Amino acid sequence: MENDYRSNFSSMQVEYTYYDIAKYLSDKGKSVDELPYSMRILLELTLRHGAKNSEIKQFLDNFLDWDEKHDKDVPYKPERVVLQDFTGVPALVDLAAMRDAIKKRGGDPQMINPEVPVHLVIDHSVQVDMAGSDEAFDFNVKKEFERNKERYTFLKWAQNSFDNLTIIPPDTGIIHQVNIEYLADVIRHTKDNVAFPDTLVGTDSHTTMVNGLGVLGWGVGGIEAEASMLGQESYFPTPKVVGVKLFGKLSETVTATDLALTITKLLRDHNVVGKFVEFYGPGLKELPLANRATIANMAPEYGATCGFFPIDDQTLAYLKLTDRSGAQVKLVEDYAKANNLFYDEKHDAIRHYSEYEELDLGTVRSSVAGPKRPQDLVAVEDLADQFRHYDDLASYSVQVNNKEFTLRPGALGIAAITSCTNTSNPEVLIAAGLIAKKAVELGLKIPEYVKTSFAPGSRVVAAYLTAANLQKYLDKLGFNIVGYGCTTCIGNSGQLNSGLQEAVEKDGYPIAAIESGNRNFEGRVNPLIKDTYLASPPLVVVYAIAGTLDLNVEEDPLATTETGQNIYLRDLWPTANEISKVIQAYVKPALFSENYGNIFQQNQTWNELAATTSETYAWDENSTYIANPPFFDYADKADSLSNLRVLAKLGDTITTDHISPAGFIGQKTPAGKYLLSKQIAATDFNSYGARRGNHEVMMRGTLANIRLQNQLTPDKQGGFTKSWLTNQETTIYEAAMDYKAHNIGTVILAGNDYGMGSSRDWAAKGVQLLGVKAVIAASFERIHRSNLVMMGVLPLQYLEGQNTESLGLTGAEAFNIELDGKIAHVSAVSPEHTVHFDVKVRFDAPIDKKYYNAHGILPLVVQKKLN
């Protein structure tokens, strides 16, 4: 019998089998000690699945001399999938549509079911309609259910009708924090006690947060997640692994956020795009799990596929803190040690990485990042300099709550402790609470033009802040809890405070925001905010008290008491000892087990929501939230790559926020006009994210971001283009529909890093529905390139040294594309010139060509099921 490399170990007197990676490597003349921990997990997965599937088994040899085989592929078949509702709703809509497509073709609709455990956490729909009051939470939740009843009813149907699907109700926590505190097992096992590492993909790019727990996983688009849900393994080139050695110790006044932002800058400069990042070194033992999770969360911001921390004593300590069972904690330890997944500092010198970086933790300084990219690190003493280019701008007077305020650029419209990156970390939240306590005791208040909000990542956070008697001080400053979900950071910030909202809407004065999230792209947090900075929760409170970012908080007074005393940062900032005492006294395992023990009973409104159970979904043709998408209408049509006209000519760093509909829906936009035509009042538009289950809204919002600069319309910002049919400026949506009516396909021209940012599947779905056949870019972000292929859109990359400008492409040309293996031949023809050039076809995985030829993954899977 062929060696399948199984071994045994026992844990708590239970015998387990596992696939022994050291035994496999030894048999091939290699040492496991040389292999990065993240690669060890991929090897185990390939070894285990390969034992039953020869298609997977053939890739095992690619782990031998892996760092010389970056043109070879490795498979990835994760053990589970996590979804958030913005991306999860359209994913489940697609599954429902696939059931319809199967039934229409004479098959059994129940062939379409998730084949691995899927958890959908409803966390992206709550908006900050009300803030700064004790009524805010109840008001926002009520509005959330009013807006989202159709979506939630659909999700209830999905929960009732699909196998292997669990819905975490709204207003209980955010996907990433629920994942590390509750869903992630670190090590799992089958019913017959085969043990293996927990692995996953998630429909949110910050799924990487779970890497801090020693669990390998990353964010993918909804369509790529659907592939995993449907049992399709994905393939990607053997990754380069960047080893980041951490040593030294953080100084007392530096937070995990400062460290995460510093690492983001360091690794963006290193260029880790598309690579694995793995942390090691003596600094690990000084880095608690919550800090690791903050760093791992930011992996999309530094561009890595993952930011991985191997399992060690800190992992076990966190599992105990979050009240995982003793048997589970012991299983994690025993398996990790048996299968060489437990971190061993002694082998740091032996372990091989593709590239190396290092950071002395003692050099990290108090920092923020902005004004529109998370990698743009700014030391707090230099923040005021960021606003000097506004010095010629006059000050600005506004009335808020019948009070007159004179503002300068840097004045804060929003100060938000928002859920995703930092609220898993008790250190920074308790620091924020202690600052609030000192500020209130000194009689300080936050200026009334600043909209303050607090959205914890789980109810555990509220429990320990309340137990520690700190939440009441945050409340007094205006940092009342507004909801448990992804709020300000994704554009669910609501309107600015009344008075400021109307003034800035009218005059466009540059107002700033500070938030504890991870994304600050232009136009993201609020369409009226010009400059957004990322910061730790305590710094969010500090700057909110000052009311402006235009100061040096390390030297300048933040505020003045009623008696005229200047208050400085040093008067408010707590010591490490103060923070530690509160954590030890109030952050207890029982809080976690009590919260997650009744997580499915916490939202009565959700539990009372009625929903049906059926093989196929009963689509409501009048719904503006849920609609049957037309992705199967094109399955039998050949795509022409001739006479393609340029829909948009774009520059560098076009993010998925620029491409995909996100945030606010304007009344005058194509999506707004569509909703008005359906008798939806503007006050009920909700957000694009909430309407991701309706393709009519989403295709109208694609490439409609107010900050998008299409070079075909240099005089206008937003979703505009020049139609080559009329030679007139029009919206991108209207031009696209006109091209489609004339059976003309389109192409997008772009620069570097096209598609960077969140894993928004509608950035690919939307352009496909607009009739885009190809995107030609200087480079692509990993997730978006994959999403384009999986929707049947051709990703093409300029050859080294070439780009839109060097080739003299104006966008007025008609493009003809001829595929020739890994290269495509392009001719761009206009009355002025003809340009011939070759581009690289970005089919990076073996299955990409199959997806493209089948018009996307959804038609491909339906056909496979029917066959």
C-alpha positions, -999 to 999 in steps of 0.1 A, spaced: 0 0 0 13 35 -9 25 56 20 -3 81 29 19 96 57 -5 92 85 6 92 121 -12 92 155 -12 112 187 -33 113 218 -49 143 236 -69 140 268 -68 102 264 -84 104 229 -65 89 200 -63 110 168 -49 104 133 -31 132 114 -13 136 81 24 139 91 41 167 71 75 159 87 73 123 76 64 133 41 92 158 38 117 134 53 107 108 28 116 133 1 149 142 17 137 175 31 134 189 67 102 203 80 122 228 101 131 247 69 95 253 58 75 284 69 46 276 92 20 290 67 34 267 40 33 237 64 -5 242 67 -9 243 29 12 211 27 -9 194 53 -41 203 34 -26 191 1 -14 158 17 -47 151 33 -70 160 4 -45 145 -20 -50 111 -3 -85 110 -18 -81 131 -49 -53 125 -74 -59 159 -90 -48 175 -58 -21 150 -50 -1 159 -81 7 193 -66 25 178 -36 59 180 -53 56 217 -56 62 220 -19 97 206 -24 120 235 -33 88 256 -31 108 289 -32 121 280 -67 86 272 -80 66 304 -80 54 296 -115 39 263 -102 6 261 -84 -6 249 -50 -42 239 -43 -64 254 -16 -96 237 -4 -105 255 29 -125 237 56 -150 264 60 -163 297 47 -173 329 65 -195 355 49 -206 390 60 -240 401 48 -230 427 22 -211 401 3 -230 371 17 -264 381 5 -254 383 -32 -235 350 -28 -266 333 -15 -287 351 -42 -263 334 -67 -268 300 -51 -306 306 -52 -303 316 -89 -282 284 -95 -310 263 -81 -334 280 -106 -309 274 -134 -306 237 -124 -344 233 -122 -349 251 -156 -325 225 -171 -343 196 -157 -320 189 -127 -327 187 -89 -323 221 -73 -311 206 -41 -278 197 -59 -269 232 -50 -259 234 -13 -228 245 6 -205 215 8 -185 229 38 -197 247 69 -206 283 61 -213 310 87 -228 343 76 -225 371 102 -250 399 96 -228 429 105 -226 453 76 -261 467 75 -264 489 106 -259 526 99 -251 555 123 -283 573 118 -282 585 154 -251 590 175 -241 606 207 -271 596 228 -284 567 249 -311 561 224 -287 557 194 -284 519 196 -322 512 197 -329 538 170 -302 525 146 -313 489 150 -350 498 144 -339 517 112 -318 487 102 -347 463 103 -370 488 85 -345 491 57 -334 455 55 -366 435 61 -365 421 25 -328 411 28 -332 396 62 -363 376 51 -343 362 22 -315 353 46 -340 336 69 -352 316 38 -316 307 30 -310 295 65 -341 273 64 -335 260 29 -297 254 25 -278 227 43 -245 236 61 -254 273 65 -255 291 99 -266 327 102 -252 348 131 -281 373 138 -276 411 133 -265 433 162 -245 406 179 -209 412 166 -187 417 136 -175 388 114 -138 390 122 -142 393 160 -169 366 161 -145 345 141 -115 348 165 -136 348 197 -160 320 187 -160 303 153 -123 295 149 -112 262 164 -76 265 153 -75 227 151 -105 206 140 -112 169 136 -136 146 118 -161 123 134 -135 95 131 -109 117 149 -87 127 119 -72 160 132 -63 189 109 -57 227 109 -87 250 106 -85 269 73 -110 292 57 -118 319 32 -141 348 39 -160 374 18 -142 402 34 -106 411 28 -100 414 65 -107 377 71 -69 377 75 -75 388 111 -78 351 120 -42 347 110 -33 362 143 -47 331 159 -26 307 138 -55 300 114 -47 303 77 -73 322 58 -78 352 37 -105 373 20 -119 365 -14 -147 379 -35 -181 365 -31 -178 345 -63 -145 328 -52 -162 320 -18 -191 304 -37 -165 282 -54 -153 270 -20 -189 267 -7 -196 244 -37 -166 222 -31 -143 237 -58 -107 239 -48 -88 270 -59 -53 271 -72 -28 299 -69 9 302 -77 32 289 -49 35 320 -28 66 339 -19 67 340 19 81 371 35 95 365 70 92 394 93 114 392 124 100 411 154 123 419 183 124 443 212 94 456 231 68 483 225 72 514 246 45 522 272 27 549 252 26 530 220 -5 510 210 -12 479 189 -27 503 163 6 522 161 24 489 155 -1 478 129 1 511 110 39 510 112 40 474 98 15 485 71 39 512 59 70 489 63 55 461 42 38 483 16 73 497 10 87 462 8 61 453 -17 44 422 -3 15 423 -28 3 387 -35 28 372 -10 24 355 23 38 374 53 48 353 83 59 369 116 86 353 138 114 362 162 119 369 199 93 398 198 65 373 194 64 364 231 59 401 239 30 403 215 -4 393 229 -30 377 206 -51 409 204 -21 428 191 -14 400 166 -51 401 154 -48 439 148 -17 434 127 -31 404 108 -63 423 101 -43 449 82 -28 424 57 -49 438 28 -36 473 36 0 461 34 -10 441 3 -3 406 15 -25 375 10 -21 368 47 -2 381 77 4 348 96 14 342 133 22 306 141 5 288 170 24 293 203 17 300 240 0 333 233 -25 314 211 -33 290 239 -36 318 264 -62 335 241 -82 303 237 -84 301 275 -93 337 278 -122 333 253 -133 302 273 -128 276 247 -131 241 263 -101 226 281 -102 197 257 -101 220 227 -72 240 240 -52 208 247 -61 194 213 -46 226 197 -14 223 217 -10 185 212 -17 185 175 4 216 168 34 200 186 29 166 170 26 180 135 53 207 137 29 237 137 39 250 172 63 279 169 99 270 178 122 300 181 152 277 181 147 270 144 144 307 133 179 305 117 170 273 98 136 283 86 138 296 50 118 326 37 117 340 2 124 375 15 132 390 49 122 421 68 126 430 104 112 455 130 125 466 163 93 470 183 111 496 204 113 520 174 75 522 169 61 557 176 26 570 182 11 574 147 -19 578 124 -23 571 87 -39 591 60 -54 612 45 -66 586 20 -43 555 21 -37 533 51 0 529 43 7 566 45 21 567 81 22 601 99 38 605 133 14 624 156 38 653 160 38 658 122 0 655 117 -6 693 117 18 697 88 -6 676 67 -30 706 67 -6 734 58 -16 732 21 -49 746 32 -34 777 47 -47 800 20 -82 788 27 -103 811 50 -118 798 82 -154 787 81 -184 794 104 -211 769 110 -240 767 134 -246 734 153 -272 732 180 -277 770 179 -240 775 186 -215 792 163 -183 774 155 -154 787 135 -136 759 117 -104 755 99 -93 726 76 -86 696 99 -118 702 119 -134 669 126 -168 660 111 -165 624 124 -146 607 152 -155 570 153 -143 540 173 -154 516 146 -155 478 149 -132 459 127 -96 464 134 -92 475 170 -123 466 190 -110 430 194 -82 445 215 -90 452 252 -58 473 257 -68 500 233 -105 501 243 -98 503 280 -72 530 272 -100 549 254 -123 544 284 -97 556 309 -90 587 288 -128 594 286 -130 590 324 -102 615 330 -116 639 304 -151 639 320 -136 643 355 -118 674 342 -151 688 328 -140 684 291 -165 680 263 -163 673 226 -173 701 203 -208 696 191 -199 697 154 -180 664 158 -201 633 152 -189 607 177 -197 570 176 -187 537 191 -194 503 173 -178 474 193 -170 442 174 -188 420 199 -210 423 229 -182 411 251 -166 445 246 -197 463 260 -198 438 289 -162 445 301 -164 483 296 -197 484 315 -183 461 343 -152 483 345 -175 514 349 -159 530 318 -187 530 293 -206 556 312 -176 580 306 -175 572 269 -212 579 269 -208 613 285 -184 623 258 -207 611 231 -191 577 223 -223 559 230 -227 524 214 -244 529 180 -245 492 170 -224 460 168 -213 461 132 -191 476 105 -203 512 105 -182 543 97 -152 524 81 -174 511 52 -194 542 46 -223 535 70 -215 567 89 -248 584 83 -251 621 79 -228 646 97 -242 665 127 -271 688 117 -258 722 107 -224 709 96 -241 685 71 -260 713 54 -231 737 54 -206 713 39 -231 700 14 -236 735 2 -200 748 2 -178 717 0 -155 729 28 -128 703 36 -138 685 68 -117 657 83 -125 624 100 -106 602 125 -115 565 129 -101 534 143 -107 513 112 -85 501 84 -97 519 53 -97 556 45 -99 558 7 -114 589 -7 -151 592 -4 -153 560 16 -164 570 52 -187 598 41 -190 616 7 -186 650 25 -154 641 43 -122 652 25 -94 638 47 -97 606 68 -70 594 92 -68 560 109 -58 559 146 -61 539 177 -93 542 198 -76 563 225 -63 587 199 -98 589 183 -110 601 217 -81 625 221 -86 642 187 -123 643 192 -118 663 224 -95 687 205 -121 689 177 -94 690 150 -64 672 136 -46 704 130 -24 702 161 5 684 176 -11 664 204 23 657 220 29 694 227 -2 715 221 -31 717 245 -61 696 235 -87 717 254 -92 742 282 -112 736 313 -139 760 325 -113 774 349 -89 781 321 -65 752 327 -49 739 295 -52 701 292 -25 681 275 -22 645 262 -1 636 292 -29 647 315 -52 621 299 -31 592 287 -32 562 311 -2 542 322 3 506 311 -2 496 347 -36 513 348 -47 495 317 -34 462 328 -52 464 362 -85 469 345 -80 441 320 -70 416 348 -100 427 369 -128 427 342 -118 409 310 -127 373 321 -134 341 302 -170 339 316 -179 371 296 -171 352 264 -190 320 272 -220 339 285 -221 360 253 -216 333 228 -237 308 247 -268 327 238 -258 345 206 -287 331 186 -312 344 212 -299 380 215 -319 396 188 -356 391 193 -366 410 162 -346 387 141 -361 356 158 -396 368 152 -390 374 114 -411 350 95 -396 331 65 -405 302 43 -387 270 34 -386 258 -2 -363 242 -29 -362 274 -49 -367 310 -39 -400 328 -47 -385 360 -64 -405 392 -59 -403 411 -92 -410 444 -74 -382 439 -49 -354 465 -51 -333 444 -27 -333 409 -40 -335 399 -77 -327 369 -99 -294 379 -116 -290 374 -153 -256 356 -150 -269 325 -169 -284 344 -198 -249 347 -214 -238 311 -210 -245 301 -245 -233 332 -263 -198 336 -276 -180 368 -265 -165 389 -293 -132 406 -286 -134 428 -317 -143 465 -320 -142 470 -282 -147 506 -272 -131 522 -242 -157 526 -214 -132 542 -190 -95 552 -190 -82 552 -155 -50 560 -137 -31 542 -108 -45 529 -76 -81 525 -87 -96 507 -57 -127 484 -56 -143 513 -38 -139 533 -70 -153 504 -91 -179 487 -69 -210 505 -56 -204 513 -19 -219 536 7 -243 564 -1 -268 564 -31 -273 599 -46 -307 609 -60 -292 621 -93 -272 590 -99 -284 562 -123 -291 540 -92 -309 568 -75 -331 575 -105 -339 538 -108 -350 536 -72 -371 568 -76 -387 552 -107 -397 523 -84 -414 547 -60 -386 544 -34 -383 576 -14 -348 590 -12 -349 586 26 -353 549 20 -325 544 -5 -304 526 21 -268 519 10 -253 502 -21 -240 475 3 -275 467 15 -287 464 -21 -260 441 -33 -287 414 -39 -302 435 -67 -282 436 -99 -303 465 -114 -291 488 -86 -256 475 -85 -248 477 -122 -261 513 -122 -237 521 -93 -207 504 -109 -179 529 -117 -201 556 -102 -179 567 -72 -180 605 -68 -142 605 -66 -136 584 -97 -115 603 -124 -121 589 -159 -95 605 -182 -121 604 -210 -139 632 -191 -111 652 -175 -134 681 -166 -156 659 -144 -152 636 -114 -176 608 -108 -192 581 -129 -189 598 -163 -175 589 -196 -174 600 -233 -196 578 -255 -179 570 -288 -213 565 -303 -225 601 -297 -192 619 -289 -211 633 -259 -203 631 -222 -228 609 -203 -229 585 -173 -209 553 -176 -241 533 -170 -259 550 -199 -230 547 -222 -226 510 -214 -263 503 -221 -260 522 -254 -230 500 -264 -249 469 -254 -279 479 -275 -255 482 -305 -239 448 -296 -205 466 -289 -183 452 -261 -162 475 -241 -127 476 -224 -113 494 -194 -78 508 -195 -60 512 -161 -27 518 -144 -10 501 -114 -28 482 -86 -61 481 -104 -87 466 -80 -68 472 -47 -89 473 -15 -118 453 -2 -128 420 -18 -159 434 -35 -174 409 -59 -196 435 -75 -164 453 -88 -163 423 -112 -200 414 -115 -209 450 -122 -184 455 -151 -195 422 -166 -231 433 -166 -221 466 -181 -207 447 -210 -170 450 -203 -151 422 -220 -115 430 -209 -95 451 -185 -60 461 -196 -40 473 -166 -4 478 -155 -10 455 -125 -39 439 -106 -46 433 -69 -48 396 -63 -85 392 -53 -99 415 -80 -80 397 -108 -94 364 -96 -129 379 -95 -127 392 -130 -118 358 -144 -145 341 -124 -171 365 -140 -158 358 -175 -140 392 -178 -105 390 -193 -77 405 -172 -48 416 -194 -16 432 -182 8 454 -201 43 440 -206 71 453 -185 79 489 -193 47 496 -211 15 513 -200 -14 533 -214 7 564 -217 39 549 -232 18 532 -259 1 565 -266 -34 552 -261 -60 580 -259 -91 559 -253 -106 569 -286 -94 537 -302 -114 505 -311 -96 475 -296 -92 441 -312 -78 413 -289 -65 380 -301 -57 354 -275 -26 334 -280 -19 312 -250 -3 333 -222 -1 364 -245 -28 383 -263 -21 404 -294 -39 438 -293 -45 463 -320 -60 497 -311 -73 516 -341 -85 552 -343 -86 577 -372 -53 592 -358 -32 561 -354 -31 523 -350 -11 508 -321 -1 471 -320 11 457 -288 11 424 -268 -2 419 -233 0 392 -207 -31 371 -202 -35 369 -164 -48 334 -161 -28 327 -129 -44 294 -119 -50 262 -139 -88 266 -137 -89 302 -148 -92 294 -185 -121 271 -178 -139 298 -159 -133 323 -187 -144 299 -214 -175 290 -195 -185 327 -191 -177 325 -154 -178 301 -124 -216 301 -120 -224 286 -154 -194 263 -151 -206 248 -117 -242 245 -130 -230 225 -160 -207 203 -138 -236 195 -115 -259 187 -144 -232 165 -159 
